[in-house]
Amino acid sequence: MLKLPLERVRAVTFDLYGTLLDLEASFAPGFAGFLKSKGFLGNASDVVQAWETAYLHESNVDSLLGRPRTPFEVVRRLILSQLFHRLKIEHTEDDIEQLVTTKATPTLFPDVKESLTRLKGKYDLSVLSNGDLASLNRAVSGLGIPVVRAISAEQAGYYKPHAGVYQHAIKELGLPGEQVLHVAAHAWDIRGARAAGMAGAYINRYGIPYVDADGSQADLEMPGLSELADHLTGV
């Protein structure tokens, strides 16, 4: 872990999907029943993980095409359908819609609310996510995430890890980038934030070492948000 001068940090942004929101807990139960009904013998959690990985690839492509950003909700439905085609799972548009809406049970990781509540009195907290702004605002309100605001990649016209997303967040917060700490459980997200001038805290929820091709490290690395809150509050 590198030493990050805590007196420098004034605002903290948090990735939502996979960092605050537990994707497996949120989607795998609904997927499991559907996949079983289709005779698919694989693990539902593996399918959710494959969906997330394929989404990251597609969103990166979308950011590189030089055209208006495709809405998040469109991209994730498209990618899920493509994944099912690849896995030879019969499905309809209605099946896809139900899996990402009515059959989903949005679930935060257990350490989220307590940790962010501890930080809220000391830092300006935001969600910074690839999700569309309306969806993020519903999630923040509906799940009771203790942040001041949601900042969406939609507002920048790209997807993370495009530099424009982090630069938009820095501008909205009205702070120099080095005073903003971005928190994510994905190394690619931390790499994007740091390249854009933010500090980055890697939450190693999945036991995956932080890797950057240039050999650099995250400014902080913690196993969970409770440990991050301890560090940032000086406990």
N, C-alpha and C positions, 0 to 999 in steps of 0.2 A: 504494500500500500504506500503510495506517495503521500507526502505531507501536504495538505491543502490548508493554507492560512484561513482559519475560520472567520477572522475579522473582515476578510475580503468579500464573503458571501452575504448577499442581501436578499436574493430571491432564489427559489428552488422550483424547478419544473419537473413534472413526473410524466413519463410515458404511461399510457393507460393499459393497452392490450398486452398481457403477459407480464406486466410489472405491478400494476395495481389490481387489474382484473385477471382472475385465474381462468384462462381459456379452457383448460381441461374440465374443470368443475362446471363451467358455464355451458359448455356445448357437448361434452362427451356423453352424458346421460341421454340427451335427446337423440344424438347420433346412434347410440347403441341400439335403441328400439327400432329405429328406421333401418339400420344395416341388417339387423337380425331378420326383419320382415322381408328383406331382399335376398336372404340366404348368404349374406357376406359373412365369412368366418373370421375376418381380421379384427384387430383391436380398435375400438372406437377412438381411444385416446391417440393412437398412432395416426388415424385419419385426420383428427383435428390438428395434430402437429404438421402433417403433410399439407393441409389446407393453409396453415399459417406460413409455411415456408414458400409455397407456391404464390401466395399473396404478395410476399415481400419481393419476389422476382418480378411479378407483373406490375407492381407499383413503381419499381425502379425503372422498368421499361417505359411506363406511362410518363414519368418525369423527364425522360430523355427524348421523347418524340417531338417536342417543340409545338405541341398543340394544347388546347385547354385541358386542364386536369379532369380526368374521368372521376365522377363521384365515388367515394369510398364504398357506399352501399352497392353500387353497380359492380365495382371491381370484385368485391368479396363473393357476391352471388355468382358472377361469371366464373371465377376461379373454382368455386365449389362444384359447379356443374362440370367444368373441364376435368376436375379431379375424379368425379364419379364416372365420367366417360372412360378415363384412363384405367380405372379399377373395374370397369365393366359392370357398374351398378346402375340398374335402370332407375330413372327418376323423371319427374316432371318439374316444371317451373314452380308449381304449387308446393311440391316437396321441398325444394330449395328454400322457398319463402318461409315455410313453417320451421325448418331447421334453424334458420337464423333469427327467427322472431318468436313465435308462440312456443316452440319446443326448447328454446334457450332459457336458461336460468342464470342471468348475470350474477356472478359471485366474486366478491373481493377476496384477496388473500387475507388470512386472519390478522396479519400484522399492520394492515393499512390504516384503519381508522385511528387506532391508539397512537401509532407513530406520527401520523400527520397532524393529529390534534396537539401532540407535544411540540411539534415544529411550528405550528401556525402562529403562536404568540411571538415568535422570534423572527420568522422569515415570511416574505411574500410568496405564497404557494399557488402554483397553477398546474393544471394538466396541459401537457403539450403532446398532441396525438395526431395520427394520420386520419382519424375519424372525422366525418363531416361535423361542422359546428353544432348543428341542431341535435345530432345524436350524442355528442359529447355533453352538451348542456343537460339533456335528459338523463344521461348516465350519472353525471355529478349530482344532480338533484335527487334522482330516484334511488341511488345507492348511498346517498349521504356522505359523499367524499368531501372531507373538510379542506377545500381549497377556495381561493378567492375567485378564480376564473378558469375557464377552459380556453385554450388557444389551439386553433385547428390548422393543419397543413392546408386545408381548403382555402384559408384566408391568404396564404402565400402563393397558391396556384401550383404547388408541387406536392410531392410526398417525401417524408423523411426517408433517407438521410440527405436529401438535397439541401445545400447550404441555405437556400432561400427560406426554408421553413424556420430554421434556427435564427436567421437574421430578422425575420418577421417577429419572432417571439422577443428577441432582444429589443427591437424597436417598440413593441407594444408595452414592454415592461419599463421602458425609459431608463435603462441602466446600461453601463458598459458591459460587454459580454463576459469579462472576467469576474464580474460580480454576480453572475447567474450560474447556478449549479444545476445541470440536467441529470436526472436520475432515471436509469433504465436497466432492465434485465437482459438487454440485447447489446452485444458489443458493437454491432454496426451503428446503433443509435448513438452510443457514446462517442464513437469515432466521428460521426457526423457533427455532433454538438461541439466537440473539441476542435475540429477543423474550422468551424465557423466562429471560434473565439470564446465559447463557453468553457466552463470547467465541467467535468463529467464524473459521476459516481456510478460505478457498475454494481448492480445488485445480482450476485451470483446465485440466483434461485435454482438453477438447473445443473449445478456442478460442472459448468463448462468454463474452462480457463479463458480469461480475456486475451484476445489476440488482435494485434494490429500489424499489418505487413511491414511497417517501418520500425517495429520493435518497441514503440512507445506504450505506456501503460495508462490506464484510467487514473484520474487524480485521486480517486478513492475506490476501494473495492470492499464490499461488505456482503455477508451471506444473506442479509434480510434488512427490512426497513427498521426494525427495532434497533439493530446495531447502528444503522445510519443515524437514527434519532439520538441515540446515546452519544455518538461522536459529535454531531452538530450542536447538541445542547451542552456538551462538556461534561456528561455524566461519566 
